[in-house]
Amino acid sequence: MGVRVMVVDEHRLLAEALASALKLRGHRVLAAAAPAAGAAELVISRAPEVCLLGTATPAEPGVFEPIVRIKRERPQIAVVVLGPVPSPRGIAAAFAAGASGYVRHDERIEGVERALAKARAGEVAIAPQLLQGAFAELLNPAAQPDDEGSRLLRLLTPREVEVLVRVAEGEDTRLIAAGMAIAPSTARTHVQRVLMKLGVGSRLEAAALAARTGLLDRAGLPPSGGARP
């Protein structure tokens, strides 16, 4: 029995090619669209059994926000991520957002079909080797050097260090913008760059990482009170 599926990928050609292949194999493909601000709304309105959500950057902050919204408003929709060979962080982020599976972009169509069937049945849909790799790194993490805080600090500009201080203080985008006399859009960009450089997916993770590594102490800035011009 075919799966009622929706394909969403930033590369429209890939989305349409996969949709065509699935149609030829007896599946009901509702739509193929590039992800954008309205991607989650489109999936929610069409209510497929499974959504194949493509991404080229599984570890990028916020990339799985559409999954969070889909699962919040339509928990019965299973979401399977289509992406490159992921890092354990990328896999963890996908499942933390509510994904039911992860399939590599270079998977054969038979593998995609198996993932669809498993996701529709409420099972985890991920290749064993990807799962084994994630578990291996989680169980045997690379040793963190003593100067981890210094290494991370070198990744940030002085402006970004100030942003991190304010994030650690719990300031939202509006307060960061007001405190630094910059536009909210600029503040938001600074925050996203800090998250990307630190390799974390949220402000809370950034604050926790800064505290754990002593990054702010190494910068000569207090964890509260923040840096000021």
TAGINOR-V301843 format. One record per residue. RES is the residue in three letters. SS is DSSP state (H for helix, E for strand, C for the rest). Layout:
[[RES	SS] [RES	SS]]
//
This chain:
[[MET	C] [GLY	C] [VAL	C] [ARG	E] [VAL	E] [MET	E] [VAL	E] [VAL	E] [ASP	C] [GLU	C] [HIS	C] [ARG	H] [LEU	H] [LEU	H] [ALA	H] [GLU	H] [ALA	H] [LEU	H] [ALA	H] [SER	H] [ALA	H] [LEU	H] [LYS	H] [LEU	H] [ARG	C] [GLY	C] [HIS	C] [ARG	E] [VAL	E] [LEU	E] [ALA	E] [ALA	E] [ALA	E] [ALA	C] [PRO	C] [ALA	C] [ALA	C] [GLY	C] [ALA	H] [ALA	H] [GLU	H] [LEU	H] [VAL	H] [ILE	H] [SER	H] [ARG	H] [ALA	C] [PRO	C] [GLU	C] [VAL	E] [CYS	E] [LEU	E] [LEU	E] [GLY	E] [THR	C] [ALA	C] [THR	C] [PRO	C] [ALA	C] [GLU	C] [PRO	C] [GLY	C] [VAL	C] [PHE	C] [GLU	H] [PRO	H] [ILE	H] [VAL	H] [ARG	H] [ILE	H] [LYS	H] [ARG	H] [GLU	H] [ARG	C] [PRO	C] [GLN	C] [ILE	C] [ALA	E] [VAL	E] [VAL	E] [VAL	E] [LEU	E] [GLY	E] [PRO	C] [VAL	C] [PRO	C] [SER	C] [PRO	H] [ARG	H] [GLY	H] [ILE	H] [ALA	H] [ALA	H] [ALA	H] [PHE	H] [ALA	H] [ALA	H] [GLY	C] [ALA	C] [SER	C] [GLY	E] [TYR	E] [VAL	E] [ARG	E] [HIS	C] [ASP	C] [GLU	C] [ARG	C] [ILE	H] [GLU	H] [GLY	H] [VAL	H] [GLU	H] [ARG	H] [ALA	H] [LEU	H] [ALA	H] [LYS	H] [ALA	H] [ARG	H] [ALA	C] [GLY	C] [GLU	C] [VAL	C] [ALA	E] [ILE	E] [ALA	C] [PRO	H] [GLN	H] [LEU	H] [LEU	H] [GLN	H] [GLY	H] [ALA	H] [PHE	H] [ALA	H] [GLU	H] [LEU	H] [LEU	H] [ASN	C] [PRO	C] [ALA	C] [ALA	C] [GLN	C] [PRO	C] [ASP	C] [ASP	C] [GLU	H] [GLY	H] [SER	H] [ARG	H] [LEU	H] [LEU	H] [ARG	H] [LEU	H] [LEU	C] [THR	C] [PRO	H] [ARG	H] [GLU	H] [VAL	H] [GLU	H] [VAL	H] [LEU	H] [VAL	H] [ARG	H] [VAL	H] [ALA	H] [GLU	C] [GLY	C] [GLU	C] [ASP	C] [THR	H] [ARG	H] [LEU	H] [ILE	H] [ALA	H] [ALA	H] [GLY	H] [MET	H] [ALA	C] [ILE	C] [ALA	C] [PRO	H] [SER	H] [THR	H] [ALA	H] [ARG	H] [THR	H] [HIS	H] [VAL	H] [GLN	H] [ARG	H] [VAL	H] [LEU	H] [MET	H] [LYS	H] [LEU	H] [GLY	C] [VAL	C] [GLY	C] [SER	C] [ARG	H] [LEU	H] [GLU	H] [ALA	H] [ALA	H] [ALA	H] [LEU	H] [ALA	H] [ALA	H] [ARG	H] [THR	H] [GLY	C] [LEU	H] [LEU	H] [ASP	H] [ARG	H] [ALA	C] [GLY	C] [LEU	C] [PRO	C] [PRO	C] [SER	C] [GLY	C] [GLY	C] [ALA	C] [ARG	C] [PRO	C]]
//
